[in-house]
Every structure is written in structure tokens, then in C-alpha cells.
Amino acid sequence: MSTEQSRIFQNQHELTWEVIDNGIERQVFGYNKELMMVKVKFEKGALGAMHSHPHVQTSYVASGSFELTIGNEKKILKEGDGYFVPPHVMHGCVCIEAGMLIDAFSPLREDFLNS
């Protein structure tokens, strides 16, 4: 994938799903150097391991339910909810009910394009 910019339009059926861990897959959608959108699909019980990164992240729970830990806070979020992660803050999740997150990052996650 180019790290400059995505195509203007993205068709979900034309984009590949990348397995990133047990029960977790992602699909990279639109991006340029300033912004990136990613769909992340979780099976029930899948663990998004605690991690941090220098990017700002905001996410929308498109379906399912998740126990999110952000910094020292823990909360269960369901379809229609969202969350914000400042740069360098530890965060992770456990998927309680199979679902999907829509993540936005600024700047783009170049590591997602080079994996």
C-alpha cells in the first residue's frame, strides 16, 4: 500500500482483511499523512492487548460490546458508543460480544501499511 494517500473511494469488498491477532482482523480504509480510518473486527473473547502509540485515536463501536481500559479507567461500551485515546496513553480491550470498531488515527499509522 502507498503511504502517501489511499484511493478516494474505498469499497469494503475490494479491501483485504489482515489478521492481526487471535480473533482480530483489520481493514484499512481512507488515509493520508494526517488521518487514517480502520475497521477492526473482533470475535467474542478476543483480546486487544494493552499498548500505546504516539497517535491520537478515536473509535466508534459499530457493533458488539467491549470492555475498554484507557489509562486507569475501565468501562463497558456497546454499539453506538465511542472513546478517545490521547497520545502515549496505555489502552486495550476485551471483546464481550463479537463486534466491530471503527478507529480513526492522527497522524496515519504507517505501521499498518507496512505490515
C-alpha positions in Angstrom: 0.0 0.0 0.0 1.1 3.5 -0.7 1.9 5.6 2.4 1.1 8.8 0.6 -2.7 8.6 0.3 -5.4 6.0 -0.2 -7.8 5.9 -3.2 -10.6 8.5 -3.0 -13.3 5.8 -2.7 -13.0 2.5 -0.8 -15.3 -0.5 -1.4 -15.2 -2.8 1.6 -15.5 -5.8 -0.8 -12.2 -4.8 -2.6 -10.2 -4.3 0.6 -8.4 -7.1 2.2 -8.8 -8.2 5.9 -5.5 -8.6 7.7 -5.3 -11.0 10.7 -3.6 -9.1 13.5 -4.2 -11.5 16.4 -6.3 -14.4 17.5 -9.9 -13.4 16.7 -9.0 -9.9 15.4 -8.8 -8.7 11.8 -8.5 -5.2 10.4 -9.3 -3.4 7.1 -7.5 -0.1 6.3 -9.8 2.4 4.7 -9.1 6.1 3.7 -5.9 7.8 4.8 -3.3 10.4 4.1 -0.4 11.5 6.2 -2.7 13.4 8.7 -5.6 10.9 9.1 -6.4 7.2 8.8 -9.7 5.2 9.3 -9.6 1.5 10.1 -12.3 -1.2 10.7 -11.4 -3.8 13.3 -13.4 -7.0 13.6 -13.4 -8.9 16.9 -14.6 -12.4 17.8 -16.1 -12.9 21.2 -13.3 -13.2 23.8 -10.6 -11.6 21.6 -8.1 -9.5 23.5 -6.8 -6.2 22.2 -3.6 -6.2 24.2 -2.7 -3.2 26.3 -0.5 -0.9 24.2 0.2 2.8 23.5 1.3 4.8 20.5 2.1 8.4 19.6 -1.1 8.8 17.6 -4.4 10.4 18.7 -7.1 7.8 18.4 -10.9 8.0 18.5 -13.1 5.0 18.0 -16.7 4.2 17.4 -18.4 0.9 18.4 -20.2 -0.1 15.2 -21.4 -3.4 16.7 -20.9 -5.8 19.7 -19.7 -4.9 23.2 -16.2 -4.3 24.6 -14.6 -3.8 28.0 -12.2 -0.9 27.3 -9.3 0.1 29.5 -7.9 3.5 28.8 -5.2 4.7 31.3 -6.6 3.8 34.7 -10.3 3.8 33.6 -12.3 0.7 32.6 -15.7 0.8 31.0 -18.0 -1.4 29.0 -19.1 0.1 25.7 -21.8 -1.1 23.3 -23.0 -0.4 19.8 -23.2 3.4 19.2 -20.7 4.3 21.9 -17.2 5.7 21.3 -14.0 6.6 23.0 -10.9 8.9 22.7 -7.3 7.9 23.4 -4.7 10.7 23.8 -1.2 10.0 22.5 1.0 7.7 24.6 -1.8 6.5 26.9 -2.0 2.8 27.5 -5.2 1.2 26.3 -6.7 -2.2 25.3 -10.0 -4.1 25.2 -11.7 -7.4 25.7 -14.5 -8.3 23.3 -17.5 -9.3 25.3 -19.9 -9.7 22.3 -18.5 -10.2 18.8 -18.4 -6.8 17.0 -16.6 -4.1 15.1 -14.7 -0.9 16.0 -14.2 1.9 13.6 -10.9 3.6 14.5 -9.5 6.9 13.3 -5.9 7.9 13.9 -4.0 11.1 13.5 -1.4 11.1 12.0 -1.8 7.9 10.0 -0.5 4.6 11.3 2.4 3.9 8.9 3.0 0.6 10.7 -0.4 -0.6 9.4 0.6 0.0 5.8 4.0 -1.8 6.2 2.8 -5.0 8.0 
